[in-house]
Amino acid sequence: MRSVSDRPGYVEGCKETLAGWCAREGWELWTVFTDICSGVLEADERPGFTGLLDALDMHQAVAVVVVDGGHLSHRVGVVASLVRELVLRGIEPWVMDGGLPPDVERVLSGRQSRA
């Protein structure tokens, strides 16, 4: 998850939301990684995301769940970059609010956005 500032109440609320959703899906929530940043940083500039990638390299997992696409970034290029890092590890990204933004889906599938 990503938060633009250190907001413990917000982060705890997101953790509870993730835990409830995972329980309803029959999944075990292993841990939650958090970055406190504006969302424009690339994967290697986000300690929470790099910690997630390190953990995925050490533990068996099949999915990463985020509350909404904004928890990755508000910039399509950054979201696509982060999701690619997951996909390269065989991890499926799940977004609780219904999925990745269509522009990100197009970037990941290699299709060009029509302007």
MMTF fields as JSON, N, C-alpha, C and O atoms, coordinates in Angstrom:
{
  "mmtfVersion": "1.0.0",
  "mmtfProducer": "UNKNOWN",
  "numBonds": 459,
  "numAtoms": 460,
  "numGroups": 115,
  "numChains": 1,
  "numModels": 1,
  "chainsPerModel": [1],
  "groupsPerChain": [115],
  "chainIdList": ["A"],
  "bondAtomList": [4, 2, 8, 6, 12, 10, 16, 14, 20, 18, 24, 22, 28, 26, 32, 30, 36, 34, 40, 38, 44, 42, 48, 46, 52, 50, 56, 54, 60, 58, 64, 62, 68, 66, 72, 70, 76, 74, 80, 78, 84, 82, 88, 86, 92, 90, 96, 94, 100, 98, 104, 102, 108, 106, 112, 110, 116, 114, 120, 118, 124, 122, 128, 126, 132, 130, 136, 134, 140, 138, 144, 142, 148, 146, 152, 150, 156, 154, 160, 158, 164, 162, 168, 166, 172, 170, 176, 174, 180, 178, 184, 182, 188, 186, 192, 190, 196, 194, 200, 198, 204, 202, 208, 206, 212, 210, 216, 214, 220, 218, 224, 222, 228, 226, 232, 230, 236, 234, 240, 238, 244, 242, 248, 246, 252, 250, 256, 254, 260, 258, 264, 262, 268, 266, 272, 270, 276, 274, 280, 278, 284, 282, 288, 286, 292, 290, 296, 294, 300, 298, 304, 302, 308, 306, 312, 310, 316, 314, 320, 318, 324, 322, 328, 326, 332, 330, 336, 334, 340, 338, 344, 342, 348, 346, 352, 350, 356, 354, 360, 358, 364, 362, 368, 366, 372, 370, 376, 374, 380, 378, 384, 382, 388, 386, 392, 390, 396, 394, 400, 398, 404, 402, 408, 406, 412, 410, 416, 414, 420, 418, 424, 422, 428, 426, 432, 430, 436, 434, 440, 438, 444, 442, 448, 446, 452, 450, 456, 454],
  "bondOrderList": [1, 1, 1, 1, 1, 1, 1, 1, 1, 1, 1, 1, 1, 1, 1, 1, 1, 1, 1, 1, 1, 1, 1, 1, 1, 1, 1, 1, 1, 1, 1, 1, 1, 1, 1, 1, 1, 1, 1, 1, 1, 1, 1, 1, 1, 1, 1, 1, 1, 1, 1, 1, 1, 1, 1, 1, 1, 1, 1, 1, 1, 1, 1, 1, 1, 1, 1, 1, 1, 1, 1, 1, 1, 1, 1, 1, 1, 1, 1, 1, 1, 1, 1, 1, 1, 1, 1, 1, 1, 1, 1, 1, 1, 1, 1, 1, 1, 1, 1, 1, 1, 1, 1, 1, 1, 1, 1, 1, 1, 1, 1, 1, 1, 1],
  "groupList": [{"groupName": "MET", "atomNameList": ["N", "CA", "C", "O"], "elementList": ["N", "C", "C", "O"], "formalChargeList": [0, 0, 0, 0], "bondAtomList": [1, 0, 2, 1, 3, 2], "bondOrderList": [1, 1, 2], "singleLetterCode": "M", "chemCompType": "L-PEPTIDE LINKING"}, {"groupName": "ARG", "atomNameList": ["N", "CA", "C", "O"], "elementList": ["N", "C", "C", "O"], "formalChargeList": [0, 0, 0, 0], "bondAtomList": [1, 0, 2, 1, 3, 2], "bondOrderList": [1, 1, 2], "singleLetterCode": "R", "chemCompType": "L-PEPTIDE LINKING"}, {"groupName": "SER", "atomNameList": ["N", "CA", "C", "O"], "elementList": ["N", "C", "C", "O"], "formalChargeList": [0, 0, 0, 0], "bondAtomList": [1, 0, 2, 1, 3, 2], "bondOrderList": [1, 1, 2], "singleLetterCode": "S", "chemCompType": "L-PEPTIDE LINKING"}, {"groupName": "VAL", "atomNameList": ["N", "CA", "C", "O"], "elementList": ["N", "C", "C", "O"], "formalChargeList": [0, 0, 0, 0], "bondAtomList": [1, 0, 2, 1, 3, 2], "bondOrderList": [1, 1, 2], "singleLetterCode": "V", "chemCompType": "L-PEPTIDE LINKING"}, {"groupName": "ASP", "atomNameList": ["N", "CA", "C", "O"], "elementList": ["N", "C", "C", "O"], "formalChargeList": [0, 0, 0, 0], "bondAtomList": [1, 0, 2, 1, 3, 2], "bondOrderList": [1, 1, 2], "singleLetterCode": "D", "chemCompType": "L-PEPTIDE LINKING"}, {"groupName": "PRO", "atomNameList": ["N", "CA", "C", "O"], "elementList": ["N", "C", "C", "O"], "formalChargeList": [0, 0, 0, 0], "bondAtomList": [1, 0, 2, 1, 3, 2], "bondOrderList": [1, 1, 2], "singleLetterCode": "P", "chemCompType": "L-PEPTIDE LINKING"}, {"groupName": "GLY", "atomNameList": ["N", "CA", "C", "O"], "elementList": ["N", "C", "C", "O"], "formalChargeList": [0, 0, 0, 0], "bondAtomList": [1, 0, 2, 1, 3, 2], "bondOrderList": [1, 1, 2], "singleLetterCode": "G", "chemCompType": "PEPTIDE LINKING"}, {"groupName": "TYR", "atomNameList": ["N", "CA", "C", "O"], "elementList": ["N", "C", "C", "O"], "formalChargeList": [0, 0, 0, 0], "bondAtomList": [1, 0, 2, 1, 3, 2], "bondOrderList": [1, 1, 2], "singleLetterCode": "Y", "chemCompType": "L-PEPTIDE LINKING"}, {"groupName": "GLU", "atomNameList": ["N", "CA", "C", "O"], "elementList": ["N", "C", "C", "O"], "formalChargeList": [0, 0, 0, 0], "bondAtomList": [1, 0, 2, 1, 3, 2], "bondOrderList": [1, 1, 2], "singleLetterCode": "E", "chemCompType": "L-PEPTIDE LINKING"}, {"groupName": "CYS", "atomNameList": ["N", "CA", "C", "O"], "elementList": ["N", "C", "C", "O"], "formalChargeList": [0, 0, 0, 0], "bondAtomList": [1, 0, 2, 1, 3, 2], "bondOrderList": [1, 1, 2], "singleLetterCode": "C", "chemCompType": "L-PEPTIDE LINKING"}, {"groupName": "LYS", "atomNameList": ["N", "CA", "C", "O"], "elementList": ["N", "C", "C", "O"], "formalChargeList": [0, 0, 0, 0], "bondAtomList": [1, 0, 2, 1, 3, 2], "bondOrderList": [1, 1, 2], "singleLetterCode": "K", "chemCompType": "L-PEPTIDE LINKING"}, {"groupName": "THR", "atomNameList": ["N", "CA", "C", "O"], "elementList": ["N", "C", "C", "O"], "formalChargeList": [0, 0, 0, 0], "bondAtomList": [1, 0, 2, 1, 3, 2], "bondOrderList": [1, 1, 2], "singleLetterCode": "T", "chemCompType": "L-PEPTIDE LINKING"}, {"groupName": "LEU", "atomNameList": ["N", "CA", "C", "O"], "elementList": ["N", "C", "C", "O"], "formalChargeList": [0, 0, 0, 0], "bondAtomList": [1, 0, 2, 1, 3, 2], "bondOrderList": [1, 1, 2], "singleLetterCode": "L", "chemCompType": "L-PEPTIDE LINKING"}, {"groupName": "ALA", "atomNameList": ["N", "CA", "C", "O"], "elementList": ["N", "C", "C", "O"], "formalChargeList": [0, 0, 0, 0], "bondAtomList": [1, 0, 2, 1, 3, 2], "bondOrderList": [1, 1, 2], "singleLetterCode": "A", "chemCompType": "L-PEPTIDE LINKING"}, {"groupName": "TRP", "atomNameList": ["N", "CA", "C", "O"], "elementList": ["N", "C", "C", "O"], "formalChargeList": [0, 0, 0, 0], "bondAtomList": [1, 0, 2, 1, 3, 2], "bondOrderList": [1, 1, 2], "singleLetterCode": "W", "chemCompType": "L-PEPTIDE LINKING"}, {"groupName": "PHE", "atomNameList": ["N", "CA", "C", "O"], "elementList": ["N", "C", "C", "O"], "formalChargeList": [0, 0, 0, 0], "bondAtomList": [1, 0, 2, 1, 3, 2], "bondOrderList": [1, 1, 2], "singleLetterCode": "F", "chemCompType": "L-PEPTIDE LINKING"}, {"groupName": "ILE", "atomNameList": ["N", "CA", "C", "O"], "elementList": ["N", "C", "C", "O"], "formalChargeList": [0, 0, 0, 0], "bondAtomList": [1, 0, 2, 1, 3, 2], "bondOrderList": [1, 1, 2], "singleLetterCode": "I", "chemCompType": "L-PEPTIDE LINKING"}, {"groupName": "HIS", "atomNameList": ["N", "CA", "C", "O"], "elementList": ["N", "C", "C", "O"], "formalChargeList": [0, 0, 0, 0], "bondAtomList": [1, 0, 2, 1, 3, 2], "bondOrderList": [1, 1, 2], "singleLetterCode": "H", "chemCompType": "L-PEPTIDE LINKING"}, {"groupName": "GLN", "atomNameList": ["N", "CA", "C", "O"], "elementList": ["N", "C", "C", "O"], "formalChargeList": [0, 0, 0, 0], "bondAtomList": [1, 0, 2, 1, 3, 2], "bondOrderList": [1, 1, 2], "singleLetterCode": "Q", "chemCompType": "L-PEPTIDE LINKING"}],
  "groupTypeList": [0, 1, 2, 3, 2, 4, 1, 5, 6, 7, 3, 8, 6, 9, 10, 8, 11, 12, 13, 6, 14, 9, 13, 1, 8, 6, 14, 8, 12, 14, 11, 3, 15, 11, 4, 16, 9, 2, 6, 3, 12, 8, 13, 4, 8, 1, 5, 6, 15, 11, 6, 12, 12, 4, 13, 12, 4, 0, 17, 18, 13, 3, 13, 3, 3, 3, 3, 4, 6, 6, 17, 12, 2, 17, 1, 3, 6, 3, 3, 13, 2, 12, 3, 1, 8, 12, 3, 12, 1, 6, 16, 8, 5, 14, 3, 0, 4, 6, 6, 12, 5, 5, 4, 3, 8, 1, 3, 12, 2, 6, 1, 18, 2, 1, 13],
  "groupIdList": [1, 2, 3, 4, 5, 6, 7, 8, 9, 10, 11, 12, 13, 14, 15, 16, 17, 18, 19, 20, 21, 22, 23, 24, 25, 26, 27, 28, 29, 30, 31, 32, 33, 34, 35, 36, 37, 38, 39, 40, 41, 42, 43, 44, 45, 46, 47, 48, 49, 50, 51, 52, 53, 54, 55, 56, 57, 58, 59, 60, 61, 62, 63, 64, 65, 66, 67, 68, 69, 70, 71, 72, 73, 74, 75, 76, 77, 78, 79, 80, 81, 82, 83, 84, 85, 86, 87, 88, 89, 90, 91, 92, 93, 94, 95, 96, 97, 98, 99, 100, 101, 102, 103, 104, 105, 106, 107, 108, 109, 110, 111, 112, 113, 114, 115],
  "secStructList": [7, 3, 3, 1, 1, 7, 7, 2, 2, 2, 2, 2, 2, 2, 2, 2, 2, 2, 2, 2, 2, 2, 2, 2, 2, 6, 7, 7, 7, 7, 7, 7, 7, 7, 3, 3, 1, 7, 1, 7, 1, 7, 4, 4, 4, 7, 2, 2, 2, 2, 2, 2, 2, 2, 2, 2, 2, 2, 1, 7, 7, 1, 3, 3, 3, 3, 1, 1, 4, 4, 4, 6, 7, 1, 1, 2, 2, 2, 2, 2, 2, 2, 2, 2, 2, 2, 2, 2, 6, 6, 7, 3, 3, 3, 3, 6, 6, 1, 1, 1, 7, 2, 2, 2, 2, 2, 2, 2, 2, 6, 7, 7, 7, 7, 7],
  "xCoordList": [0.843, 0.0, 0.889, 2.061, 0.317, 1.053, 0.222, -0.998, 0.887, 0.236, 1.108, 2.334, 0.493, 1.277, 1.91, 2.832, 1.425, 2.034, 1.909, 1.188, 2.613, 2.581, 1.261, 1.133, 0.29, -1.041, -1.361, -1.984, -0.948, -1.132, -2.566, -2.787, -3.54, -4.94, -5.37, -6.072, -4.953, -5.27, -4.633, -5.281, -3.356, -2.634, -3.296, -3.489, -3.641, -4.298, -5.652, -6.011, -6.399, -7.682, -7.514, -8.301, -6.492, -6.219, -5.831, -6.255, -5.022, -4.642, -5.868, -5.983, -6.784, -8.009, -8.857, -9.422, -8.947, -9.696, -9.088, -9.805, -7.764, -7.078, -7.295, -7.566, -7.178, -7.348, -8.761, -8.936, -9.759, -11.147, -11.406, -12.052, -10.904, -11.1, -10.434, -11.028, -9.187, -8.465, -9.187, -9.279, -9.695, -10.425, -11.659, -11.951, -12.388, -13.578, -13.226, -14.012, -12.039, -11.585, -10.986, -10.688, -10.814, -10.211, -8.691, -8.059, -8.121, -6.664, -6.093, -6.786, -4.831, -4.109, -3.34, -2.55, -3.573, -2.806, -1.498, -1.482, -0.408, 0.883, 1.45, 1.825, 1.516, 2.0, 1.585, 1.117, 1.759, 1.436, 2.689, 3.338, 3.018, 4.162, 3.624, 2.646, 4.267, 3.784, 4.909, 6.024, 4.614, 5.516, 4.842, 3.658, 5.584, 5.103, 5.764, 6.923, 5.002, 5.573, 4.455, 3.279, 4.834, 3.856, 3.302, 2.28, 3.936, 3.45, 4.111, 3.761, 5.058, 5.74, 7.076, 7.747, 7.462, 8.74, 8.679, 7.652, 9.781, 9.89, 10.084, 10.301, 10.008, 10.076, 11.327, 11.252, 12.478, 13.732, 13.9, 14.844, 12.996, 13.046, 12.038, 11.912, 11.329, 10.273, 10.65, 10.544, 11.085, 11.54, 10.473, 10.796, 9.221, 8.157, 8.001, 7.864, 8.021, 7.862, 9.078, 8.925, 10.281, 11.468, 11.485, 11.949, 10.982, 10.845, 9.872, 10.107, 8.772, 7.811, 8.483, 8.333, 9.217, 9.886, 10.888, 10.968, 11.648, 12.594, 11.86, 12.303, 10.735, 9.959, 9.387, 9.354, 8.937, 8.395, 9.476, 9.198, 10.711, 11.816, 12.146, 12.719, 11.788, 12.122, 10.953, 11.182, 9.723, 8.548, 7.637, 7.576, 6.936, 5.989, 4.705, 4.108, 4.299, 3.06, 2.5, 3.238, 1.205, 0.587, -0.003, -0.286, -0.191, -0.835, -0.372, 0.088, -0.507, -0.326, -1.626, -2.13, -2.168, -3.456, -3.239, -2.535, -3.85, -3.857, -5.303, -6.182, -5.539, -6.895, -7.448, -8.576, -6.659, -7.051, -5.787, -4.69, -5.955, -4.805, -3.988, -2.79, -4.614, -3.915, -2.887, -1.98, -3.025, -2.049, -0.731, 0.288, -0.74, 0.514, 1.094, 2.244, 0.307, 0.696, -0.48, -1.404, -0.448, -1.458, -0.94, -1.66, 0.3, 0.888, 0.901, 1.432, 0.318, 0.187, 1.536, 1.647, 2.551, 3.866, 4.458, 5.087, 4.263, 4.783, 4.008, 4.609, 2.68, 1.871, 2.298, 2.484, 2.452, 2.854, 4.212, 4.407, 5.144, 6.472, 6.396, 7.037, 5.626, 5.491, 4.83, 5.271, 3.781, 3.071, 3.967, 3.941, 4.753, 5.688, 6.639, 6.934, 7.122, 8.017, 7.339, 7.982, 6.049, 5.305, 5.124, 5.373, 4.686, 4.42, 5.685, 5.624, 6.824, 8.09, 8.407, 9.149, 7.856, 8.067, 6.939, 6.894, 6.037, 4.922, 3.82, 3.025, 3.766, 2.784, 1.665, 1.916, 0.43, -0.722, -1.132, -1.375, -1.213, -1.691, -3.224, -3.897, -3.759, -5.198, -5.489, -4.834, -6.465, -6.858, -8.288, -9.2, -8.478, -9.775, -10.904, -12.04, -10.635, -11.716, -12.058, -12.793, -11.546, -11.971, -10.891, -11.144, -9.746, -8.685, -7.8, -7.986, -6.834, -5.903, -6.579, -7.506, -6.136, -6.709, -6.539, -5.524, -7.533, -7.452, -6.16, -5.62, -5.662, -4.416, -3.252, -2.369, -3.238, -2.181, -2.336, -1.351, -3.576, -3.823, -3.311, -2.708, -3.554, -3.077, -1.55, -0.957, -0.914, 0.553, 1.12, 2.07, 0.533, 1.053, 0.827, 1.622, -0.244, -0.528, 0.17, 0.096, 0.839, 1.562, 0.718, 1.204, -0.555, -1.417, -1.206, -0.957, -1.296, -1.141, -2.47, -3.512, -2.429, -3.61, -3.964, -3.084, -5.25, -5.693, -5.899, -6.609, -5.285, -5.409, -6.448, -6.689],
  "yCoordList": [-1.166, 0.0, 1.231, 1.171, 2.337, 3.595, 4.653, 4.702, 5.493, 6.634, 7.851, 7.76, 8.982, 10.18, 10.793, 11.601, 10.418, 10.902, 9.805, 8.826, 9.979, 9.002, 9.162, 10.019, 8.329, 8.384, 7.011, 6.183, 6.759, 5.434, 4.924, 3.742, 5.785, 5.366, 4.894, 3.891, 5.61, 5.237, 3.902, 3.026, 3.751, 2.517, 1.342, 0.286, 1.506, 0.424, 0.078, -1.096, 1.086, 0.844, 0.052, -0.85, 0.386, -0.359, -1.804, -2.726, -1.998, -3.352, -4.177, -5.341, -3.568, -4.27, -4.6, -5.69, -3.667, -3.899, -5.051, -5.929, -5.043, -6.123, -7.47, -8.471, -7.496, -8.744, -9.296, -10.495, -8.439, -8.874, -9.409, -10.444, -8.709, -9.129, -10.472, -11.364, -10.616, -11.878, -13.028, -14.121, -12.804, -13.847, -14.284, -15.476, -13.304, -13.639, -14.433, -15.261, -14.175, -14.896, -16.266, -17.061, -16.534, -17.784, -17.777, -18.831, -16.602, -16.44, -16.089, -15.548, -16.403, -15.99, -14.712, -14.675, -13.67, -12.433, -12.619, -12.753, -12.627, -12.915, -11.686, -11.762, -10.573, -9.329, -8.161, -8.354, -6.951, -5.742, -4.886, -4.624, -4.454, -3.566, -2.181, -2.04, -1.163, 0.209, 1.131, 1.046, 2.007, 3.094, 4.406, 4.597, 5.299, 6.651, 7.529, 7.922, 7.827, 8.587, 9.166, 8.867, 9.986, 10.66, 9.756, 10.087, 8.63, 7.718, 7.893, 7.193, 8.807, 8.99, 8.25, 8.225, 7.654, 6.964, 5.614, 4.935, 5.237, 3.925, 2.848, 3.165, 1.587, 0.463, 0.497, 0.272, 0.777, 0.725, 1.906, 1.928, 2.884, 4.044, 3.923, 4.829, 2.791, 2.592, 1.433, 0.274, 1.717, 0.646, -0.409, -1.59, -0.002, -0.977, -1.932, -3.14, -1.39, -2.239, -3.13, -4.299, -2.607, -3.454, -4.528, -5.643, -4.201, -5.217, -6.306, -7.486, -5.91, -6.882, -7.791, -9.012, -7.213, -8.021, -8.986, -10.146, -8.516, -9.389, -10.539, -11.685, -10.235, -11.274, -12.275, -13.475, -11.783, -12.684, -13.61, -14.758, -13.114, -13.948, -15.058, -16.08, -14.865, -15.845, -16.757, -17.845, -16.348, -17.099, -17.389, -16.635, -18.501, -18.859, -18.042, -18.02, -17.39, -16.615, -16.67, -16.909, -16.45, -16.469, -15.122, -14.88, -14.245, -12.968, -11.885, -12.153, -10.658, -9.466, -8.687, -8.472, -8.263, -7.565, -6.119, -5.849, -5.196, -3.789, -3.314, -3.842, -2.32, -1.817, -1.209, -1.504, -0.368, 0.202, 0.563, 0.582, 0.848, 1.151, 2.338, 2.416, 3.255, 4.412, 4.053, 4.836, 2.877, 2.446, 2.057, 1.946, 1.854, 1.636, 2.978, 3.287, 3.769, 5.11, 5.717, 5.007, 7.036, 7.692, 7.866, 8.366, 7.459, 7.567, 6.207, 5.24, 6.13, 4.88, 4.203, 2.992, 4.946, 4.359, 3.71, 2.655, 4.331, 3.775, 2.512, 1.509, 2.552, 1.361, 0.21, -0.912, 0.479, -0.567, -1.146, -2.36, -0.298, -0.75, -1.635, -2.685, -1.228, -2.009, -3.356, -4.389, -3.34, -4.583, -5.523, -6.735, -4.978, -5.824, -6.568, -7.744, -5.878, -6.527, -7.734, -8.757, -7.616, -8.732, -9.864, -11.029, -9.505, -10.497, -11.276, -12.481, -10.595, -11.283, -12.352, -13.292, -12.22, -13.205, -14.236, -15.069, -14.178, -15.119, -14.791, -15.661, -13.549, -13.114, -12.352, -11.458, -12.711, -12.027, -10.85, -11.03, -9.656, -8.514, -8.525, -8.671, -8.373, -8.272, -6.898, -6.462, -6.23, -4.908, -5.027, -5.358, -4.757, -4.97, -4.19, -4.665, -3.014, -2.203, -2.585, -1.858, -3.703, -4.192, -4.383, -5.045, -3.864, -4.112, -2.917, -1.837, -3.155, -2.09, -1.128, -1.517, 0.111, 1.061, 0.546, -0.075, 0.801, 0.316, 0.724, -0.057, 1.928, 2.351, 1.46, 1.184, 1.005, 0.107, -1.257, -1.857, -1.753, -3.032, -2.985, -3.945, -1.861, -1.727, -1.718, -2.357, -0.998, -0.944, -2.346, -2.759, -3.068, -4.394, -5.404, -6.326, -5.234, -6.177, -5.77, -6.488, -4.631, -4.18, -3.401, -2.988, -3.191, -2.417, -0.936, -0.528, -0.153, 1.289, 1.945, 1.559, 2.921, 3.694, 4.596, 5.207, 4.683, 5.585, 6.971, 7.157, 7.932, 9.309, 10.06, 11.237],
  "zCoordList": [0.0, 0.0, 0.0, 0.371, -0.419, -0.469, 0.215, 0.058, 0.97, 1.604, 1.346, 1.41, 1.055, 0.746, 1.983, 1.874, 3.151, 4.393, 5.444, 5.254, 6.545, 7.622, 8.377, 9.251, 8.029, 8.638, 9.24, 8.576, 10.477, 11.077, 11.04, 10.779, 11.293, 11.265, 9.892, 9.767, 8.867, 7.487, 7.139, 6.567, 7.487, 7.178, 7.892, 7.289, 9.147, 9.897, 9.277, 9.191, 8.849, 8.197, 6.909, 6.623, 6.136, 4.904, 5.208, 4.511, 6.254, 6.642, 7.024, 6.641, 7.782, 8.167, 6.947, 6.858, 6.009, 4.779, 3.985, 3.507, 3.847, 3.133, 3.823, 3.159, 5.147, 5.889, 5.716, 5.501, 5.807, 5.629, 4.234, 4.072, 3.228, 1.839, 1.591, 0.986, 2.064, 1.87, 2.569, 2.011, 3.768, 4.494, 3.713, 3.617, 3.152, 2.362, 1.106, 0.647, 0.553, -0.641, -0.298, -1.19, 1.005, 1.434, 1.353, 1.288, 1.358, 1.266, 2.627, 3.489, 2.804, 3.997, 3.678, 2.734, 4.465, 4.306, 5.049, 6.273, 4.31, 4.902, 5.601, 6.771, 4.912, 5.502, 4.619, 3.497, 5.132, 4.38, 4.307, 5.32, 3.101, 2.879, 2.56, 1.827, 3.113, 2.953, 2.523, 3.038, 1.582, 1.201, 1.558, 1.28, 2.166, 2.427, 1.362, 1.494, 0.302, -0.812, -1.661, -1.453, -2.606, -3.466, -4.549, -5.15, -4.821, -5.844, -7.188, -8.138, -7.299, -8.585, -8.614, -9.646, -7.5, -7.423, -8.123, -8.101, -8.738, -9.381, -8.316, -7.146, -8.711, -7.778, -6.916, -5.708, -7.52, -6.765, -5.805, -5.015, -5.867, -4.979, -3.823, -3.001, -3.777, -2.784, -1.864, -2.268, -0.646, 0.24, 0.544, 0.679, 0.652, 0.896, -0.267, -0.073, -1.488, -2.665, -2.871, -3.223, -2.66, -2.806, -1.72, -1.961, -0.523, 0.525, 0.116, 0.377, -0.531, -1.053, -2.072, -2.008, -3.005, -4.026, -3.394, -3.797, -2.411, -1.714, -1.031, -1.097, -0.375, 0.304, -0.694, -0.424, -1.843, -2.861, -3.4, -3.748, -3.47, -3.939, -2.936, -3.314, -1.658, -0.619, -0.239, 0.29, -0.491, -0.057, -1.239, -2.21, -1.124, -2.17, -2.005, -0.928, -3.052, -3.061, -4.475, -5.43, -4.607, -5.923, -6.31, -7.483, -5.331, -5.641, -4.685, -3.575, -5.151, -4.334, -4.454, -5.557, -3.316, -3.296, -2.867, -1.894, -3.602, -3.204, -3.113, -3.793, -2.273, -2.058, -3.349, -3.741, -4.002, -5.291, -6.066, -5.509, -7.35, -8.191, -7.709, -7.98, -7.003, -6.473, -5.416, -5.134, -4.834, -3.838, -4.491, -3.81, -5.783, -6.504, -6.919, -6.607, -7.614, -8.054, -8.796, -9.194, -8.983, -9.815, -11.243, -12.107, -11.494, -12.833, -13.512, -12.965, -14.705, -15.448, -15.646, -15.451, -16.024, -16.272, -15.035, -15.126, -13.875, -12.623, -12.253, -11.865, -12.369, -12.072, -12.979, -12.509, -14.265, -15.201, -14.818, -14.881, -14.426, -14.021, -12.779, -12.729, -11.786, -10.562, -10.844, -10.339, -11.644, -11.957, -12.765, -12.553, -13.683, -14.439, -13.509, -13.726, -12.467, -11.501, -10.853, -10.617, -10.567, -9.981, -10.986, -10.678, -12.19, -13.224, -13.585, -13.832, -13.616, -13.904, -12.864, -13.149, -11.671, -10.607, -10.557, -9.652, -11.526, -11.564, -10.576, -10.219, -10.133, -9.142, -9.833, -10.642, -9.51, -10.088, -9.211, -8.018, -9.778, -8.994, -8.916, -9.936, -7.735, -7.516, -6.931, -5.984, -7.498, -7.015, -6.502, -7.259, -5.219, -4.589, -5.233, -5.241, -5.771, -6.336, -7.766, -8.433, -8.252, -9.553, -10.586, -11.593, -10.408, -11.371, -11.61, -11.049, -12.462, -12.827, -13.788, -14.499, -13.822, -14.773, -16.21, -16.525, -17.09, -18.476, -19.19, -19.973, -18.932, -19.577, -19.164, -19.977, -17.912, -17.449, -18.102, -18.53, -18.181, -18.851, -20.291, -20.77, -20.982, -22.365, -22.42, -23.289, -21.5, -21.471, -21.236, -21.902, -20.288, -19.957, -21.073, -21.25, -21.817, -22.896, -24.2, -25.197, -24.187, -25.378, -26.352, -27.404, -26.015, -26.902, -26.66, -25.525, -27.663, -27.546, -27.213, -27.742, -26.35, -26.016, -27.182, -27.788, -27.5, -28.568, -28.012, -27.024, -28.639, -28.156, -28.934, -28.665]
}
